[in-house]
Amino acid sequence: RSKLLWASDNNLYWTSSGGGGVGSGSIVKYNFANSQFEIIHTSNWQNVNPGEYHGALNNPLFEASNGVLFGASYQGGSSSGTGSMFKINKDGTGYLTIFQPASGFADEGFRPMGGFVEYNGYVYSACTQEEMENQNSGTFYRIDINQNSSLLILDNFHTLDFEGTRPEGTFTESPNGRFYIT
């Protein structure tokens, strides 16, 4: 269910919504050098670590300028399954859950579903929900790509109100430096 990422190492990467041995999903690489599929990380969301990803839908991985892959999942995260944001190196090392959004917190956002874009040392993306499930809103947030902590508080730079709801698309940058998303 996740889109493919063609990374700088000339391999394909994606996140599966399930499977991977424990049923919570995997980050998979298709290695063109040896024509093999390689699971570089398996989520233990259901069994051991409720902070990890599960249920990747429209969440393509994103390679930042520092070579690190960033991702988000619609489900997983906290035990309530409201999503997670994570990063991982292309060789499968360094997996880190950056943030586990939870419902009930104003302007925080949960259920991430948009893709990422990078600008000035941050990756930007969106959550389809804001505080309450199905209240027709969402949030835009950014993550400092140089932050290396699972205690990162997202910089929620905008909460949707009347201008649109539930952003699910992937950001694109126009020639004039503005971001667009549906």
C-alpha positions in Angstrom: 0.0 0.0 0.0 3.0 2.3 0.3 4.6 4.1 -2.7 8.1 3.2 -3.8 11.2 5.2 -3.2 14.1 5.2 -5.7 17.0 6.0 -3.4 20.4 7.5 -4.1 22.0 4.1 -3.9 20.0 3.0 -6.9 17.7 0.6 -5.0 14.0 0.6 -4.3 12.6 1.0 -0.8 9.1 0.8 0.7 7.2 0.1 3.9 4.7 -2.8 4.0 1.5 -2.4 5.9 1.7 -5.9 7.4 3.7 -9.1 7.2 7.4 -9.2 8.1 7.1 -12.2 10.4 5.2 -10.6 13.2 2.4 -9.1 11.1 3.1 -5.4 11.7 5.1 -4.6 8.6 8.6 -4.2 7.3 10.8 -1.8 5.5 11.9 -3.6 2.3 14.7 -2.9 -0.2 15.0 -4.3 -3.7 18.7 -4.6 -4.2 19.4 -4.3 -8.0 23.0 -5.4 -7.6 22.0 -8.9 -6.7 18.3 -8.9 -7.8 17.1 -9.7 -4.3 14.5 -8.5 -1.9 15.9 -7.6 1.5 14.0 -6.9 4.7 16.0 -4.2 6.4 13.7 -3.7 9.4 10.7 -5.5 10.8 8.2 -3.7 13.1 7.4 -5.3 16.4 4.4 -3.0 17.0 1.9 -5.8 18.0 4.3 -7.8 20.2 7.0 -5.8 21.8 7.3 -2.2 20.8 4.1 -0.2 20.4 6.1 2.8 19.3 7.0 1.3 15.9 5.1 1.5 12.6 2.1 -0.5 11.3 -0.4 0.0 8.5 1.6 2.0 6.0 -1.0 3.3 3.5 0.0 6.3 1.4 3.2 6.8 3.4 6.2 6.7 1.0 9.6 6.6 2.6 11.7 9.8 2.0 15.4 10.1 1.6 16.7 13.3 3.2 19.8 15.1 2.0 21.8 13.4 4.7 21.0 10.0 3.2 18.6 8.9 6.1 15.2 7.5 5.3 12.2 9.1 7.0 8.8 7.5 7.2 5.4 7.6 8.8 2.7 5.1 9.4 -1.0 5.7 9.6 -1.3 3.2 12.4 1.2 1.8 15.0 2.8 4.2 17.3 1.2 4.3 20.8 -0.9 1.4 22.0 -4.0 3.3 20.6 -2.5 2.9 17.1 -2.6 6.5 16.1 0.6 6.4 14.0 4.3 7.0 14.2 7.1 8.9 12.5 10.5 7.2 12.2 13.9 7.3 10.6 16.3 4.6 9.5 19.6 4.2 7.6 19.4 2.5 4.2 21.5 -0.4 5.5 18.8 -1.1 8.2 20.8 0.3 11.1 19.8 3.2 13.3 16.0 2.7 13.4 14.5 5.4 15.6 10.8 6.1 16.3 10.8 9.9 16.3 7.3 10.6 17.5 4.1 8.7 18.4 1.2 11.1 18.0 -1.8 10.5 20.2 -5.4 11.8 19.9 -6.8 14.2 22.4 -4.0 16.8 22.2 -5.0 20.0 20.5 -2.9 20.9 17.4 -0.6 17.8 17.7 -2.2 15.8 15.0 -2.3 12.0 14.5 -2.8 9.4 11.7 0.0 10.7 9.4 -0.6 9.9 5.7 1.2 12.4 3.6 4.6 12.2 2.0 7.6 14.3 2.9 9.5 17.2 1.3 12.7 18.7 2.6 13.6 22.4 3.0 16.3 24.2 5.0 17.2 21.2 7.2 13.6 20.1 7.9 11.3 17.5 6.4 7.7 18.5 6.2 4.6 16.3 6.2 1.0 16.1 7.3 -1.4 14.2 9.7 -5.0 13.6 8.6 -6.4 14.2 12.0 -5.9 17.0 14.5 -7.3 16.3 18.0 -10.5 14.3 17.7 -11.1 11.4 15.2 -13.2 12.5 12.2 -13.5 16.2 13.1 -12.5 17.2 9.6 -9.1 18.7 10.3 -5.4 17.8 10.2 -2.0 19.3 10.9 1.2 20.1 9.0 4.5 19.4 10.9 8.2 19.5 10.4 11.1 17.4 11.7 14.7 18.6 12.1 16.7 16.1 10.1 19.7 16.6 12.3 17.8 15.8 15.6 18.7 12.3 16.8 16.3 11.8 19.6 13.1 9.8 20.1 12.0 12.6 22.5 11.6 15.0 19.6 8.6 17.3 19.8 7.3 18.0 16.4 7.1 21.6 15.2 3.4 21.7 14.3 3.4 24.7 12.0 -0.2 24.7 11.0 -3.5 23.2 12.0 -6.2 23.0 9.3 -9.5 24.6 10.0 -11.7 26.0 7.2 -9.1 25.9 4.4 -9.3 22.1 3.9 -9.2 18.9 5.8 -7.5 15.5 6.0 -4.4 16.0 3.8 -3.3 12.7 2.3 -1.2 13.7 -0.7 2.5 14.1 -1.0 4.0 17.6 -0.8 5.5 19.1 -3.9 7.5 22.3 -4.2 6.8 24.8 -6.9 9.6 26.9 -8.6 8.7 29.9 -6.3 9.5 27.8 -3.2 5.9 27.2 -2.0 4.7 23.8 -1.0 1.5 22.2 -2.2 -0.5 19.2 -1.0 -4.0 17.8 -1.5 
